[in-house]
Amino acid sequence: MIGSLKFYRQDKGWGFLTIKPGEDIFFHVTDCVDLDPRTLGEGDQLAFEIGKAKDGIRTAAKQVRIPSDGDVVDG
């Protein structure tokens, strides 16, 4: 799945990706693969998988990375 960076809180190590208008998903820096989110800007495209946050309850983006040819846009 591909989304765009809504924002990243460097001091907290987490942020949100926009999947489509009105639908955002949480991500944590520990779920980034070969990627330093501090180097990204709002609107940058990122690929990810959907999984559970560490609390096991909330949905979260996992394996957050720079998109490749095999990644697909939702919708």
ChimeraX commands (.cxc) that place a marker at each C-alpha (Angstrom):
marker #1 position 0.00,0.00,0.00 radius 0.5
marker #1 position 1.20,3.56,-0.63 radius 0.5
marker #1 position 0.38,6.70,1.33 radius 0.5
marker #1 position 1.83,10.13,1.87 radius 0.5
marker #1 position 3.50,11.54,4.96 radius 0.5
marker #1 position 1.03,13.70,6.87 radius 0.5
marker #1 position 3.50,14.56,9.63 radius 0.5
marker #1 position 6.31,13.09,11.72 radius 0.5
marker #1 position 7.06,14.01,15.36 radius 0.5
marker #1 position 10.81,13.62,15.55 radius 0.5
marker #1 position 10.84,14.21,19.33 radius 0.5
marker #1 position 8.38,11.33,19.86 radius 0.5
marker #1 position 9.45,9.00,17.01 radius 0.5
marker #1 position 6.00,8.64,15.45 radius 0.5
marker #1 position 3.81,10.13,12.78 radius 0.5
marker #1 position 0.87,9.58,10.48 radius 0.5
marker #1 position 0.53,8.62,6.83 radius 0.5
marker #1 position -2.49,9.62,4.75 radius 0.5
marker #1 position -3.90,6.67,2.83 radius 0.5
marker #1 position -6.68,8.65,1.16 radius 0.5
marker #1 position -8.47,11.89,2.12 radius 0.5
marker #1 position -9.80,11.56,5.65 radius 0.5
marker #1 position -8.03,8.23,6.31 radius 0.5
marker #1 position -4.73,8.33,8.19 radius 0.5
marker #1 position -2.63,5.57,9.74 radius 0.5
marker #1 position -0.13,5.72,12.61 radius 0.5
marker #1 position 3.52,4.66,12.23 radius 0.5
marker #1 position 6.50,4.45,14.60 radius 0.5
marker #1 position 10.13,5.00,13.69 radius 0.5
marker #1 position 10.91,1.39,14.66 radius 0.5
marker #1 position 8.67,0.24,11.78 radius 0.5
marker #1 position 10.75,2.07,9.15 radius 0.5
marker #1 position 12.87,-0.11,6.86 radius 0.5
marker #1 position 16.08,1.42,5.45 radius 0.5
marker #1 position 14.50,4.83,5.97 radius 0.5
marker #1 position 15.15,7.76,8.30 radius 0.5
marker #1 position 11.83,9.63,8.62 radius 0.5
marker #1 position 13.71,12.76,9.74 radius 0.5
marker #1 position 14.80,13.17,6.11 radius 0.5
marker #1 position 11.23,13.21,4.79 radius 0.5
marker #1 position 8.82,16.05,4.17 radius 0.5
marker #1 position 5.06,16.35,4.25 radius 0.5
marker #1 position 3.50,14.74,1.21 radius 0.5
marker #1 position 6.39,12.35,0.48 radius 0.5
marker #1 position 5.13,9.00,-0.82 radius 0.5
marker #1 position 5.82,5.93,1.33 radius 0.5
marker #1 position 4.96,2.26,0.98 radius 0.5
marker #1 position 3.83,0.18,3.96 radius 0.5
marker #1 position 1.94,-2.88,5.15 radius 0.5
marker #1 position -1.03,-2.68,7.51 radius 0.5
marker #1 position -0.62,-4.37,10.88 radius 0.5
marker #1 position -1.20,-3.80,14.57 radius 0.5
marker #1 position 0.49,-1.23,16.80 radius 0.5
marker #1 position 2.59,-2.53,19.70 radius 0.5
marker #1 position -0.43,-2.27,22.00 radius 0.5
marker #1 position -2.06,-4.98,19.84 radius 0.5
marker #1 position -5.25,-2.96,19.51 radius 0.5
marker #1 position -4.76,-0.08,17.09 radius 0.5
marker #1 position -4.01,-0.42,13.39 radius 0.5
marker #1 position -0.57,0.82,12.35 radius 0.5
marker #1 position 1.69,1.01,9.32 radius 0.5
marker #1 position 4.46,-1.59,9.33 radius 0.5
marker #1 position 7.55,-1.96,7.12 radius 0.5
marker #1 position 7.41,1.72,6.14 radius 0.5
marker #1 position 9.75,2.29,3.19 radius 0.5
marker #1 position 10.40,4.16,-0.04 radius 0.5
marker #1 position 7.98,2.78,-2.70 radius 0.5
marker #1 position 9.22,0.36,-5.34 radius 0.5
marker #1 position 7.65,-0.86,-8.59 radius 0.5
marker #1 position 5.86,-3.69,-6.76 radius 0.5
marker #1 position 3.97,-1.41,-4.36 radius 0.5
marker #1 position 0.39,-0.48,-5.17 radius 0.5
marker #1 position -1.77,2.53,-4.46 radius 0.5
marker #1 position -4.96,1.73,-2.55 radius 0.5
marker #1 position -8.24,2.49,-4.31 radius 0.5
marker link #1:1,2 radius 0.2
marker link #1:2,3 radius 0.2
marker link #1:3,4 radius 0.2
marker link #1:4,5 radius 0.2
marker link #1:5,6 radius 0.2
marker link #1:6,7 radius 0.2
marker link #1:7,8 radius 0.2
marker link #1:8,9 radius 0.2
marker link #1:9,10 radius 0.2
marker link #1:10,11 radius 0.2
marker link #1:11,12 radius 0.2
marker link #1:12,13 radius 0.2
marker link #1:13,14 radius 0.2
marker link #1:14,15 radius 0.2
marker link #1:15,16 radius 0.2
marker link #1:16,17 radius 0.2
marker link #1:17,18 radius 0.2
marker link #1:18,19 radius 0.2
marker link #1:19,20 radius 0.2
marker link #1:20,21 radius 0.2
marker link #1:21,22 radius 0.2
marker link #1:22,23 radius 0.2
marker link #1:23,24 radius 0.2
marker link #1:24,25 radius 0.2
marker link #1:25,26 radius 0.2
marker link #1:26,27 radius 0.2
marker link #1:27,28 radius 0.2
marker link #1:28,29 radius 0.2
marker link #1:29,30 radius 0.2
marker link #1:30,31 radius 0.2
marker link #1:31,32 radius 0.2
marker link #1:32,33 radius 0.2
marker link #1:33,34 radius 0.2
marker link #1:34,35 radius 0.2
marker link #1:35,36 radius 0.2
marker link #1:36,37 radius 0.2
marker link #1:37,38 radius 0.2
marker link #1:38,39 radius 0.2
marker link #1:39,40 radius 0.2
marker link #1:40,41 radius 0.2
marker link #1:41,42 radius 0.2
marker link #1:42,43 radius 0.2
marker link #1:43,44 radius 0.2
marker link #1:44,45 radius 0.2
marker link #1:45,46 radius 0.2
marker link #1:46,47 radius 0.2
marker link #1:47,48 radius 0.2
marker link #1:48,49 radius 0.2
marker link #1:49,50 radius 0.2
marker link #1:50,51 radius 0.2
marker link #1:51,52 radius 0.2
marker link #1:52,53 radius 0.2
marker link #1:53,54 radius 0.2
marker link #1:54,55 radius 0.2
marker link #1:55,56 radius 0.2
marker link #1:56,57 radius 0.2
marker link #1:57,58 radius 0.2
marker link #1:58,59 radius 0.2
marker link #1:59,60 radius 0.2
marker link #1:60,61 radius 0.2
marker link #1:61,62 radius 0.2
marker link #1:62,63 radius 0.2
marker link #1:63,64 radius 0.2
marker link #1:64,65 radius 0.2
marker link #1:65,66 radius 0.2
marker link #1:66,67 radius 0.2
marker link #1:67,68 radius 0.2
marker link #1:68,69 radius 0.2
marker link #1:69,70 radius 0.2
marker link #1:70,71 radius 0.2
marker link #1:71,72 radius 0.2
marker link #1:72,73 radius 0.2
marker link #1:73,74 radius 0.2
marker link #1:74,75 radius 0.2
view
